[in-house]
Amino acid sequence: MSRRPALTEGPHNNLMAALPLEELRRQQSLIALVPKSAGQLKTERERIIARLQLLLKATIALALAGAALIAWLPFSPVPHEFRFGAQEVLGVAVFASCLFILHERAELELGLYDYEPVEQTTQGELRALLHRVPEGVSYQEALAADQRTFVTGEVDGIRRRAEAFTPKALPADDGNTET
């Protein structure tokens, strides 16, 4: 009787692919928090902005090249029977390609939101959550030394890490009436 190997067996196994979502979240919550420096955040943000500019230039170039090709087709040696169909196909292909590039650009723009400072009320919440985490004090000290506040991209990681250190039941909740 032959046995089929499981996804997690073999020399190149990827344990994350076989884990249920709750187990994956639990393992991610065990990873210590390390803040990025202001320089790292600035570099990442500038890299995204440069990519946004490149994608915009590529979209404009593709649209202009497609429009020029479509405008050239009536004067080309392509047989008359195929010109209109070729123009339609090229028009749809150029439009779809430009739309795809602009979609990628929009997703990158949404990624810029991760580098925005959080609101004042959220900063207080994050400081309170960091008091539950063993490395919370050093995290806050690193931010203070770097003279920066929390950014939006850090919120989920801090919340996930703090959930791992939340007490499961408070003494008054365990049914014991003596306090």
N, C-alpha and C positions, 0 to 999 in steps of 0.2 A: 504494500500500500504506500503510494507516494504522498508526500506531504508538500503542499505549496508553501513557500516561505512567506512570512508576514512582511508587511511594509517596514517594520522596525528591525528586521534581521538583515545581516549582511555587513560588508565592510564600510559602506557609505550610507549608513542609516541616518535618518533625520528624525530624531525623537519628537520634535515639535509637530510633525505632520500627523503623528499617531495619537497625540494627546487630546483629550476633550478640552473644550474651551475653559472650563473652570480650573482644570489642572494647569493649563498654560498660564492663566491669570495668576494662579497661586505661585508658580515658579517665577514669573516676572516680578511679583511683589517681593520676592526674596533678594532681588538685585539691589545693592546699595545705591543710594542717590549720589550722583556726582554732578555738580552744576557746571555748565559750560561758562567759559570766561566771556567777558564782553567782546573781546577780540574775535573769539570763535563765532559768537553769534553774529557779529558784524560781517565776518568773512562769508558765512553761510548765506546771510541775507543778500550780500552783494553778488554772490554767485547765482542766486535765484534771479535777481534783477537783470544780470547780464544774460542769463538764459531767456528771460522774458523778452528782452530787446532783440536777441537773435531770432526768436520765434516770430516776432512781429515783422522783422525784416524779411524772413523767409516767406511769410504769408503774403506780404506785399509783392515780393519778387515773383512768387508763383502765380498770383492773380494777374500781374502785368504780362508775364510770359504767356499765360493761358489766353488772355484777351488778345494779345498780339497774334498768336497762332490761329485763334478762331477768326480774327479779322483777315488774316492772310489766306485762309482756305479758299475763299471765292476766286482768288487770283492765282491759285496753285494749279499744277497740271493734274490734280486729282479729278477723275471723271465726275461730271455734273451729278450723276445719280447718287454718288456717295458723299458729296460735299455737305449737304444739309444734315445727313445722319452723323457724319463725322463731327460736324460742329456741335450737334446736340450731345454726343458722347463726350467730346472734349469739355464742353461747358459743364456737364454734370460731374466729370472727373475732377476738374479744377475746383468747382464749388465744394465738392465733398472733401477734397484734400485741404482746402483752405479752412473749411469748417473743423476738420480733425485737428489741424495745427492750432486753431484758435481755442478749441476745447482743451488741448494740452496746456496752452498758455493760461487759460482761466483756472485750471487746477493748480498750476504753479502760483498764480496770484493768491489763491486761497491759502496756499502754504505760507505765504508771507505773514498771515495773521498769527502764526506761531511765534513771531518775533516781536509782537506788540506787547508793551507793558500791561499788566493786569490792572483792574480797577483797585482803588484803595480798600474797599470792603473785601475783595477777594484776597488781597495781600494779608489782611488780618486772619482770614480763614486759613490760608496756607501756613502762616506762622504757627497758628494753633495746631494744625495737623503735624507740622514738623516737630512739635514737642513730644509727640508719641513715638517718633522714629529715633533709633539710636544715633544715627548720623545727622539728625536734624540741626543740632547746634552748629556743627562744623559746616553744614550746608549754608546756614544763615550767615555765619562768619565769612564764608567765601564770597557770598553776595555782597556783604558789607565792604569787604576788602576790595572788591572789584567796582564798588560804587555803582551798583545797578540793582534794580528791583526784579521781581519775578516776571517772567514772560509767559504768554499764553501757552506755549508749547510745553512748559514744565508742569502745568496744573494736573493733568491726568496721571503723570508718573508719581507726583507727590501724593495724590489721593489714593492711588493704588497701593503705594508703599505704606501709607498710614493705615489703610484697611487691614493690612496684614498684622498690625500691632494693636488693633482694637480689641478690648476684652470681649469675650464671647457672652458673658452674663455678669451683670453687676450683683453684688452680694444680696441686695434686697429683692432681686428678680428670681433667685433660685428657690423660692418657696420658704425660705427660712424667715420667720417672722421676728426673730431676735435681731436687733441692730444696735 
